[in-house]
Amino acid sequence: MKRSPLFLTILVSALMVSGLEAGLKLPSLVGSHMVLQRDLANPIWGWADPGADVTVTIAGQAQAAKADEAGKWKVTLNPMAGSSHALRMTIASKGESIILSNIVVGEVWICSGQSNMQWSVSQSDDAELEIASANYPNIRFISVPQVGTQEKQDDFKGQWDICTPETAGEFSGVGYFFGRQLHQTLGVPIGLIDNAWGGSAAEAWISREVIDADTRLQNVAEQWKTTEANYDYEKMMADWKLKADEAKAAGKPAPRAPSNQLTGNQRPGNIWAGVLHPTIGYGIRGTIWYQGESNAGRAYQYDEVFALMISEWRKAWGIGDFPFYWVQLADFMAEKTEPGESSWAELREAQTKTLALPNTGQAVIYDIGEGRDIHPRDKQNVAKRLARIALARDYGKTIEYQSPSYKAMEVKDGKAILTFDNVGVAGLYAFDTQEVIGLAVAGEDKVWHWGVGKIVGPDKVEVSSAAVATPVAVRYAWADNPVANLYSRNGLPVVPFRTDDWPMTTDPANAPKPAQ
């Protein structure tokens, strides 16, 4: 049978595509418009025919590598100074070449966590104005799709975009506003890699092998092993389809289809393998992180999980203790009229404890959340507080960036005198009222009462309660949605704290014993 010219054209095109896939190939993270981390030996990698020689040239340097038996190759570029001058990169192997254009060199940050990091510019405050003004050709971003799997992925579907009103709206709000602040302050290109996944648990961001081997997380590992052994998603879908058909026949709305926990964002190792792994090794300055809501029920364990996660990321990247800055949980849920226990306060404490790791920082934001919405719209001030940390610690800007934090307590004449660190040049400040609000006091009976607080020095607060003759412990902003007003003069709220070490309510070991 005679083939038409159209058929032959399609055949030739298919063969060309097939040949390209079998030969030289790059991951989505290595592409046109990307930002390379300045002053760093940046890895560039991809695939070619097994054993093939590969050469990468850019800005007057050429680096060579040989593809291994699986076709994987990697070169390391000599460090380059920051520059907004558009560069071209050529990757060549066996007569085939790929040319990447409009590459710049600047500062690259990963924007990670759960839904509050995923929350887009279009969902943030002043979205219309923010999108309309998003004309920054030297801010570039790329988003990693949400793939939950135990199999380590080497690539993902995505591309680097230039920041314009057409592209900025769906990118991470916190990520974009953080990057914009850095760009405006430093005047260098900014690259942002968004891999956030709403609702994700911290253990999903750690490799499964590490979770299973860590005795501290045995309860998490065992729980998931039980789930995996008994989980039948196909049966769940069949049952749902039957109920959906019945609802349709009765003219009623169908029930929600079940989600597959095995491919979801809670299973240990799922996000490490499916989302993070394809990006590991790309040249970065650091990470900003906004997560914790999904772990609040196990707050007693979060500092161990979180510290392990940060350490594993740093180990995988192999560039030392790169900066890792996070957002403490915002205020959420109903305000309480009486002081008491709080899982969210315990999670915030666990986040603060993680500052023991080197090169870490925390943005405190319990004053800019929304009690009725777990996704507060004010992402601009969140990003500014993160940017303060980076600008001061990584870029040498002389600005205050740490929230005041509890240092010591002295009890005298029935009053507790609290001393604070990091109060700034101008000292502590009570917003809106002269009285410091948000303090609770307890005596030997461990019963909490609201305290009356007064600033008595640039770094000191006096607190007392008519119901407590001799204070034994003080807590501040210890609630899901704290009403608290103590700041430094530069507008950074005091870190929530407790002076006691009484048992945490989220620890199963402290659960009430069943009646006999």
QUIPEFEN-V909458 format. One record per pair of residues at least 4 apart in sequence whose C-alpha atoms are under 6 Angstrom apart, sorted by the first residue. I is the first residue (numbers start at 0). GAP is how many residues later the second one is. D is the distance in whole Angstrom. If there is no record, write none. Layout:
i=I gap=GAP d=D
i=I gap=GAP d=D
This chain:
i=22 gap=25 d=5
i=22 gap=26 d=5
i=23 gap=23 d=6
i=23 gap=24 d=4
i=24 gap=21 d=6
i=24 gap=22 d=5
i=25 gap=20 d=4
i=26 gap=128 d=6
i=27 gap=130 d=6
i=27 gap=131 d=6
i=30 gap=69 d=6
i=31 gap=68 d=5
i=31 gap=69 d=5
i=31 gap=70 d=6
i=32 gap=69 d=5
i=32 gap=70 d=5
i=32 gap=127 d=6
i=33 gap=69 d=5
i=33 gap=126 d=6
i=34 gap=68 d=6
i=34 gap=69 d=5
i=34 gap=70 d=5
i=34 gap=156 d=5
i=35 gap=69 d=5
i=36 gap=68 d=6
i=36 gap=69 d=5
i=36 gap=70 d=5
i=36 gap=71 d=6
i=36 gap=246 d=5
i=36 gap=247 d=6
i=37 gap=42 d=5
i=37 gap=43 d=5
i=37 gap=44 d=5
i=37 gap=67 d=5
i=37 gap=68 d=5
i=38 gap=40 d=5
i=38 gap=41 d=5
i=38 gap=42 d=6
i=39 gap=39 d=5
i=40 gap=35 d=6
i=40 gap=36 d=5
i=40 gap=37 d=5
i=40 gap=38 d=5
i=41 gap=34 d=5
i=41 gap=35 d=5
i=41 gap=241 d=5
i=42 gap=32 d=6
i=42 gap=33 d=4
i=43 gap=30 d=6
i=43 gap=31 d=5
i=44 gap=28 d=6
i=44 gap=29 d=4
i=45 gap=26 d=6
i=45 gap=27 d=6
i=46 gap=24 d=5
i=46 gap=25 d=5
i=46 gap=26 d=6
i=47 gap=23 d=5
i=48 gap=22 d=5
i=49 gap=17 d=5
i=49 gap=18 d=6
i=49 gap=19 d=5
i=49 gap=20 d=6
i=49 gap=21 d=4
i=50 gap=15 d=6
i=50 gap=16 d=5
i=50 gap=17 d=6
i=51 gap=14 d=6
i=51 gap=15 d=5
i=52 gap=12 d=6
i=52 gap=13 d=4
i=52 gap=40 d=6
i=53 gap=10 d=6
i=53 gap=11 d=5
i=53 gap=12 d=6
i=53 gap=38 d=6
i=53 gap=39 d=5
i=54 gap=8 d=6
i=54 gap=9 d=4
i=54 gap=36 d=6
i=54 gap=37 d=5
i=55 gap=6 d=6
i=55 gap=7 d=5
i=55 gap=34 d=6
i=55 gap=35 d=5
i=56 gap=4 d=6
i=56 gap=5 d=4
i=56 gap=32 d=6
i=56 gap=33 d=5
i=57 gap=31 d=5
i=64 gap=10 d=6
i=66 gap=4 d=5
i=66 gap=5 d=5
i=66 gap=6 d=4
i=67 gap=4 d=5
i=81 gap=23 d=5
i=81 gap=24 d=5
i=82 gap=22 d=5
i=83 gap=20 d=5
i=85 gap=16 d=4
i=85 gap=17 d=5
i=85 gap=18 d=6
i=86 gap=15 d=5
i=86 gap=16 d=5
i=87 gap=12 d=6
i=87 gap=13 d=5
i=88 gap=10 d=6
i=88 gap=11 d=5
i=89 gap=8 d=6
i=89 gap=9 d=5
i=90 gap=6 d=5
i=90 gap=7 d=5
i=91 gap=4 d=6
i=91 gap=5 d=4
i=105 gap=82 d=6
i=105 gap=83 d=5
i=105 gap=84 d=6
i=106 gap=83 d=5
i=107 gap=82 d=6
i=107 gap=83 d=4
i=107 gap=84 d=6
i=107 gap=176 d=5
i=107 gap=177 d=5
i=108 gap=83 d=5
i=108 gap=175 d=6
i=108 gap=176 d=6
i=108 gap=177 d=5
i=108 gap=178 d=5
i=109 gap=82 d=6
i=109 gap=83 d=5
i=109 gap=177 d=5
i=110 gap=64 d=6
i=110 gap=82 d=6
i=110 gap=83 d=5
i=110 gap=177 d=5
i=111 gap=83 d=5
i=111 gap=84 d=4
i=111 gap=177 d=5
i=112 gap=4 d=6
i=112 gap=83 d=5
i=112 gap=176 d=5
i=112 gap=177 d=5
i=112 gap=178 d=5
i=113 gap=82 d=5
i=113 gap=83 d=5
i=113 gap=84 d=4
i=113 gap=85 d=5
i=113 gap=86 d=5
i=113 gap=177 d=5
i=114 gap=4 d=6
i=114 gap=82 d=6
i=114 gap=83 d=4
i=115 gap=259 d=6
i=116 gap=57 d=6
i=116 gap=173 d=6
i=117 gap=54 d=5
i=117 gap=78 d=5
i=118 gap=53 d=5
i=118 gap=54 d=6
i=119 gap=50 d=5
i=119 gap=51 d=5
i=119 gap=52 d=4
i=119 gap=53 d=5
i=120 gap=48 d=5
i=120 gap=52 d=4
i=121 gap=5 d=5
i=121 gap=47 d=5
i=123 gap=253 d=5
i=124 gap=252 d=5
i=124 gap=253 d=6
i=126 gap=4 d=6
i=130 gap=34 d=5
i=130 gap=38 d=6
i=131 gap=33 d=5
i=133 gap=30 d=5
i=133 gap=31 d=5
i=134 gap=29 d=5
i=135 gap=27 d=5
i=136 gap=25 d=6
i=136 gap=26 d=6
i=137 gap=51 d=5
i=138 gap=24 d=6
i=138 gap=50 d=6
i=138 gap=51 d=5
i=138 gap=52 d=6
i=139 gap=21 d=6
i=139 gap=22 d=5
i=139 gap=23 d=6
i=139 gap=51 d=5
i=140 gap=19 d=5
i=140 gap=20 d=5
i=140 gap=50 d=6
i=140 gap=51 d=5
i=140 gap=52 d=6
i=141 gap=17 d=6
i=141 gap=18 d=5
i=141 gap=51 d=5
i=142 gap=50 d=6
i=142 gap=51 d=5
i=142 gap=52 d=6
i=143 gap=51 d=5
i=146 gap=127 d=5
i=146 gap=128 d=6
i=147 gap=115 d=5
i=147 gap=116 d=5
i=147 gap=122 d=5
i=147 gap=123 d=5
i=147 gap=126 d=5
i=148 gap=114 d=6
i=148 gap=121 d=5
i=148 gap=125 d=5
i=149 gap=120 d=5
i=149 gap=123 d=6
i=150 gap=122 d=6
i=151 gap=121 d=4
i=151 gap=122 d=6
i=152 gap=120 d=6
i=152 gap=121 d=5
i=152 gap=125 d=6
i=153 gap=124 d=5
i=154 gap=123 d=5
i=162 gap=4 d=6
i=162 gap=5 d=6
i=163 gap=4 d=6
i=171 gap=4 d=6
i=173 gap=4 d=6
i=173 gap=205 d=5
i=173 gap=209 d=5
i=175 gap=4 d=6
i=176 gap=203 d=6
i=176 gap=206 d=6
i=177 gap=205 d=5
i=177 gap=209 d=6
i=181 gap=4 d=6
i=182 gap=4 d=5
i=182 gap=5 d=6
i=199 gap=65 d=5
i=199 gap=66 d=6
i=200 gap=65 d=5
i=200 gap=93 d=5
i=202 gap=65 d=5
i=203 gap=62 d=6
i=203 gap=63 d=5
i=203 gap=64 d=4
i=203 gap=65 d=5
i=203 gap=66 d=5
i=203 gap=67 d=5
i=204 gap=64 d=6
i=204 gap=66 d=5
i=204 gap=67 d=5
i=205 gap=63 d=5
i=205 gap=66 d=5
i=205 gap=103 d=6
i=206 gap=62 d=4
i=206 gap=65 d=6
i=207 gap=60 d=6
i=207 gap=61 d=4
i=211 gap=9 d=6
i=217 gap=4 d=6
i=223 gap=4 d=6
i=226 gap=4 d=6
i=239 gap=4 d=6
i=243 gap=10 d=5
i=246 gap=5 d=5
i=246 gap=7 d=5
i=247 gap=4 d=6
i=269 gap=4 d=6
i=270 gap=4 d=5
i=271 gap=4 d=5
i=271 gap=5 d=6
i=272 gap=4 d=5
i=279 gap=37 d=6
i=280 gap=36 d=5
i=285 gap=36 d=5
i=285 gap=37 d=5
i=285 gap=38 d=6
i=286 gap=37 d=5
i=287 gap=36 d=6
i=287 gap=37 d=5
i=287 gap=38 d=5
i=288 gap=37 d=4
i=289 gap=36 d=6
i=289 gap=37 d=5
i=295 gap=47 d=6
i=295 gap=48 d=6
i=295 gap=51 d=6
i=297 gap=208 d=6
i=298 gap=47 d=6
i=298 gap=48 d=5
i=299 gap=206 d=6
i=299 gap=207 d=5
i=301 gap=4 d=6
i=301 gap=48 d=6
i=302 gap=4 d=6
i=302 gap=47 d=5
i=302 gap=51 d=6
i=306 gap=47 d=6
i=313 gap=7 d=6
i=322 gap=36 d=5
i=322 gap=37 d=6
i=323 gap=36 d=5
i=324 gap=35 d=5
i=324 gap=36 d=5
i=324 gap=37 d=6
i=325 gap=36 d=5
i=326 gap=35 d=6
i=326 gap=36 d=5
i=327 gap=20 d=6
i=327 gap=35 d=6
i=327 gap=36 d=5
i=329 gap=35 d=5
i=329 gap=36 d=4
i=329 gap=39 d=5
i=330 gap=35 d=5
i=330 gap=38 d=5
i=330 gap=149 d=6
i=330 gap=150 d=4
i=331 gap=38 d=6
i=331 gap=39 d=4
i=331 gap=148 d=6
i=331 gap=149 d=5
i=332 gap=38 d=5
i=332 gap=39 d=6
i=332 gap=148 d=6
i=333 gap=37 d=6
i=334 gap=146 d=5
i=341 gap=137 d=5
i=341 gap=138 d=6
i=343 gap=136 d=5
i=344 gap=133 d=5
i=344 gap=134 d=5
i=354 gap=5 d=6
i=362 gap=22 d=6
i=362 gap=23 d=6
i=368 gap=7 d=5
i=369 gap=6 d=5
i=382 gap=4 d=6
i=386 gap=4 d=6
i=387 gap=13 d=5
i=388 gap=4 d=6
i=388 gap=12 d=5
i=389 gap=4 d=5
i=390 gap=4 d=5
i=390 gap=6 d=5
i=391 gap=4 d=5
i=391 gap=5 d=5
i=391 gap=7 d=6
i=402 gap=89 d=5
i=402 gap=90 d=6
i=402 gap=91 d=5
i=403 gap=17 d=6
i=403 gap=18 d=5
i=403 gap=19 d=5
i=403 gap=90 d=5
i=404 gap=15 d=5
i=404 gap=16 d=5
i=404 gap=89 d=6
i=404 gap=90 d=5
i=405 gap=14 d=5
i=406 gap=12 d=5
i=406 gap=13 d=5
i=406 gap=14 d=6
i=407 gap=10 d=6
i=407 gap=11 d=5
i=408 gap=8 d=6
i=408 gap=9 d=5
i=409 gap=6 d=6
i=409 gap=7 d=5
i=410 gap=4 d=6
i=410 gap=5 d=4
i=413 gap=55 d=6
i=413 gap=56 d=5
i=414 gap=48 d=6
i=414 gap=49 d=5
i=415 gap=46 d=6
i=415 gap=47 d=5
i=416 gap=44 d=6
i=416 gap=45 d=5
i=417 gap=42 d=5
i=417 gap=43 d=5
i=418 gap=40 d=6
i=418 gap=41 d=5
i=419 gap=39 d=5
i=422 gap=4 d=5
i=422 gap=5 d=6
i=422 gap=65 d=5
i=425 gap=63 d=6
i=426 gap=31 d=4
i=426 gap=32 d=6
i=426 gap=61 d=6
i=427 gap=30 d=6
i=427 gap=59 d=6
i=427 gap=60 d=5
i=428 gap=57 d=6
i=428 gap=58 d=5
i=428 gap=59 d=6
i=428 gap=60 d=6
i=429 gap=4 d=6
i=429 gap=6 d=6
i=429 gap=55 d=6
i=429 gap=56 d=5
i=430 gap=54 d=5
i=434 gap=18 d=6
i=434 gap=19 d=5
i=435 gap=17 d=5
i=435 gap=18 d=6
i=436 gap=47 d=5
i=436 gap=48 d=6
i=437 gap=38 d=5
i=437 gap=39 d=5
i=437 gap=45 d=6
i=437 gap=46 d=4
i=438 gap=12 d=5
i=438 gap=36 d=6
i=438 gap=37 d=5
i=439 gap=9 d=5
i=439 gap=10 d=4
i=439 gap=11 d=5
i=439 gap=34 d=6
i=439 gap=35 d=5
i=440 gap=7 d=6
i=440 gap=8 d=5
i=440 gap=10 d=6
i=440 gap=32 d=6
i=440 gap=33 d=5
i=441 gap=4 d=5
i=441 gap=5 d=5
i=441 gap=6 d=5
i=441 gap=29 d=6
i=441 gap=30 d=6
i=441 gap=31 d=5
i=442 gap=25 d=6
i=442 gap=28 d=5
i=442 gap=29 d=5
i=450 gap=12 d=6
i=450 gap=13 d=5
i=450 gap=14 d=5
i=451 gap=11 d=5
i=451 gap=12 d=5
i=452 gap=9 d=6
i=452 gap=10 d=4
i=453 gap=7 d=5
i=453 gap=8 d=5
i=454 gap=5 d=6
i=454 gap=6 d=4
i=455 gap=4 d=6
i=455 gap=5 d=5
i=472 gap=26 d=5
i=472 gap=27 d=5
i=473 gap=24 d=6
i=473 gap=25 d=6
i=474 gap=22 d=6
i=474 gap=23 d=4
i=475 gap=20 d=5
i=475 gap=21 d=5
i=476 gap=5 d=5
i=476 gap=7 d=6
i=476 gap=19 d=5
i=485 gap=8 d=6
i=486 gap=4 d=6
i=486 gap=5 d=5
i=486 gap=6 d=4
i=486 gap=7 d=5
i=487 gap=4 d=5
